[in-house]
Amino acid sequence: MGNLLSNFRNTVVLSLVLAGLMIFAFGRVAPGGFDAGFWQATLRWVHVVAGILWIGLLWYFNFVQIRVMPSIPAELKPAVGKHIAPEALFWFRWAAFATVLAGLAVMFLRGHAYALEVLSFGLAGGLVQGDQGFMLMGVGVWLAVVMFLNVWGIIWPNQKRALGIVVVDDEKKARAARVAMLASRTNLLLSFPMLTSMAMYQTLFG
């Protein structure tokens, strides 16, 4: 068991296999079997798992790395910039992609009318009684989309310059590092209201 847990890849693969068996078991006992509701639940699982990885890394960057970097001795900083940060950013950006893609898939599997209500903040139904929930869910969805675009359009391009993946002069590197930091802080700012929208809506409206 120790050998299994010592290997990251094997641990993750086994965990995913066990999760897959549980997903299959849910399909066997679900009232509708392996129907559209089952696939919606499966995609919601993907959405949640990817979202935990995405937001977890966002919080790691802001709660730990950005705050601690100034206090790290200069001779040790290259280890973070050359090894830890690029690896974390790989999982960060692709987790963001998977989160948003799976979330949109779940939304459209619930029906095009539902998706239209959410994306329009409930205005598609004229804000009749009950549509206020769609408004709040729509806020969360659009915040997540903005955060995703921020990851791929601002944070990652500037981090590539800041980390030397794309070679630029020192002035542009410093500017890119600040832009990436401010964009990351923007996503931190948006993350709590976004998660509030998602969690509260699913609990209160389902």
C-alpha positions in Angstrom: 0.0 0.0 0.0 2.9 2.3 0.8 4.3 1.8 -2.7 1.0 2.6 -4.3 0.5 5.8 -2.2 4.1 6.9 -2.9 3.3 7.1 -6.6 1.2 10.1 -7.5 -0.1 8.9 -10.8 -1.0 5.5 -9.5 -2.9 7.0 -6.5 -4.9 9.3 -8.8 -5.7 6.6 -11.3 -6.9 4.2 -8.6 -9.0 7.0 -7.0 -10.6 7.7 -10.4 -11.2 4.0 -11.0 -13.0 3.8 -7.6 -15.0 7.0 -8.4 -15.9 5.4 -11.8 -17.2 2.3 -10.1 -19.3 4.5 -7.7 -20.7 6.5 -10.7 -21.6 3.2 -12.4 -23.3 2.0 -9.2 -25.3 5.2 -9.0 -26.4 4.5 -12.6 -27.6 1.0 -11.6 -29.7 2.2 -8.7 -30.9 5.5 -10.1 -34.7 5.6 -10.8 -34.1 6.4 -14.5 -31.0 4.2 -14.8 -28.4 5.5 -17.3 -30.7 8.2 -18.6 -30.1 11.9 -19.3 -30.3 12.6 -15.5 -27.5 10.1 -14.9 -25.2 11.9 -17.4 -26.2 15.2 -16.0 -25.1 13.9 -12.6 -21.8 12.6 -14.0 -21.0 15.9 -15.7 -21.8 17.7 -12.4 -19.3 15.4 -10.8 -16.7 16.5 -13.4 -17.7 20.1 -12.9 -17.2 19.9 -9.1 -13.9 17.9 -9.2 -12.4 20.3 -11.8 -13.8 23.3 -9.9 -12.2 22.2 -6.7 -8.8 21.9 -8.5 -9.2 25.2 -10.2 -10.3 27.3 -7.3 -8.0 25.4 -4.9 -5.0 26.4 -7.0 -6.3 30.0 -7.3 -6.5 30.1 -3.6 -3.0 28.5 -3.3 -1.5 31.2 -5.5 -3.2 34.0 -3.6 -3.2 32.7 0.0 0.3 31.2 -0.2 2.6 31.7 -3.2 2.0 35.4 -4.0 2.1 36.4 -0.3 5.2 34.3 0.6 7.4 34.9 -2.5 8.7 38.3 -1.3 10.1 36.6 1.9 11.8 33.7 0.0 15.6 34.2 -0.4 16.6 35.3 -3.9 18.7 32.1 -4.5 15.6 29.9 -3.8 13.1 31.8 -5.9 14.1 30.2 -9.3 13.0 26.8 -7.9 9.4 28.2 -7.6 9.5 30.0 -10.9 11.0 27.2 -12.9 9.4 24.1 -11.3 6.5 24.7 -9.0 4.7 27.6 -10.7 4.6 26.2 -14.3 3.3 22.9 -13.0 0.6 24.6 -10.9 -0.4 26.8 -13.8 -0.8 23.8 -16.1 -3.4 22.2 -13.8 -4.8 25.6 -13.0 -5.7 26.6 -16.5 -6.9 23.2 -17.7 -9.0 22.8 -14.6 -10.6 26.1 -15.4 -11.4 24.9 -18.9 -12.8 21.6 -17.7 -14.9 23.4 -15.0 -16.6 25.8 -17.3 -17.1 23.2 -20.1 -18.7 20.7 -17.8 -20.7 23.4 -16.1 -22.1 24.6 -19.4 -22.9 21.0 -20.4 -24.8 20.4 -17.2 -26.7 23.6 -17.7 -27.8 22.7 -21.3 -28.6 19.1 -20.3 -31.2 20.6 -18.0 -32.8 22.1 -21.1 -32.3 25.0 -23.4 -35.1 26.9 -21.7 -33.3 26.5 -18.3 -29.9 27.6 -19.9 -31.5 30.6 -21.5 -33.1 31.6 -18.2 -29.8 31.4 -16.4 -27.7 33.1 -19.0 -30.2 36.0 -19.3 -30.5 36.4 -15.5 -34.1 35.2 -15.6 -35.0 37.9 -18.1 -36.1 35.4 -20.7 -39.1 34.6 -18.6 -39.8 38.3 -17.9 -38.7 38.0 -14.2 -42.0 36.4 -13.2 -42.3 34.9 -9.7 -39.5 32.3 -9.2 -37.2 33.8 -11.8 -35.2 35.6 -9.2 -33.3 32.4 -8.6 -32.2 32.3 -12.2 -30.9 35.9 -11.8 -28.7 34.8 -8.9 -27.5 31.7 -10.7 -26.8 33.7 -13.8 -24.5 36.0 -11.8 -22.5 33.0 -10.7 -22.3 31.5 -14.2 -21.1 34.8 -15.8 -18.6 35.4 -12.9 -17.2 31.9 -13.7 -17.0 32.7 -17.4 -15.2 36.0 -16.7 -12.8 34.2 -14.4 -12.1 31.6 -17.1 -11.4 34.2 -19.7 -9.2 36.0 -17.2 -7.2 32.8 -16.7 -6.6 32.1 -20.4 -6.6 35.7 -21.7 -4.6 37.6 -19.1 -3.1 35.4 -16.3 -1.5 32.7 -18.4 -0.1 34.9 -21.2 1.5 37.2 -18.6 2.7 34.4 -16.4 4.5 33.0 -19.5 6.5 36.2 -19.7 7.0 36.6 -16.0 8.3 33.0 -15.7 10.6 33.2 -18.7 8.6 30.7 -20.8 8.3 33.5 -23.3 11.5 35.5 -23.3 11.1 39.3 -22.8 13.3 42.0 -21.3 13.3 42.6 -17.5 11.0 45.6 -17.7 8.3 43.6 -19.6 8.8 40.7 -17.3 8.2 42.8 -14.2 5.1 44.4 -15.8 3.8 41.0 -16.8 4.2 39.7 -13.3 2.2 42.6 -11.9 -0.5 42.2 -14.4 -0.8 38.5 -13.7 -0.9 39.1 -10.0 -3.7 41.7 -10.3 -5.6 39.4 -12.6 -5.2 36.6 -10.1 -6.4 38.8 -7.3 -9.4 39.8 -9.5 -10.3 36.1 -9.7 -9.8 35.7 -6.0 -12.2 38.6 -5.5 -14.8 37.0 -7.8 -14.4 33.5 -6.5 -16.4 33.8 -3.2 -19.5 35.4 -4.7 -19.3 32.9 -7.6 -19.2 30.0 -5.3 -21.9 31.5 -3.2 -24.2 31.7 -6.2 -23.5 28.1 -7.2 -23.9 26.6 -3.7 -26.9 28.6 -2.6 -28.8 28.1 -5.9 -28.3 24.3 -5.9 -29.4 24.0 -2.3 -32.4 26.3 -2.4 -33.7 25.8 -6.0 -32.0 22.5 -7.1 
